[in-house]
C-alpha cells in the first residue's frame, strides 16, 4: 500500500520540525541519515509537494549546519 499524500506531508513536516529544533551539532551522522532515508523513501508522485520540497531544502548540505529553515 502506498502512503497517502497526507501521511507523506505529515512525515516531512515532523522531520523538518525535529531537525530544525535540534542544536546544529546534533544534525549530523545518524540523525541526518534517518532524515535522508525518509526523503529517499517518498514515492515519486510526491516530489512537488511543499512539505517534501521543504524537507529536501533542509537536507541540502550546509542548511543543516546553518540552522535549516
C-alpha angles and dihedrals in degrees: 000000000000118000114255122247090249093053091049092050092047093049091050094047093049091048092050090048092049094047096047092047092058123089109259095251090060095056095085139078116014094003092057092041093055091049089050090049089056093048092048091050094058110114117250093248092067107056096105097054113114094236092051092049090048091053090048090051093049090050093051109117110264095024092082090052093046095051103268116240 
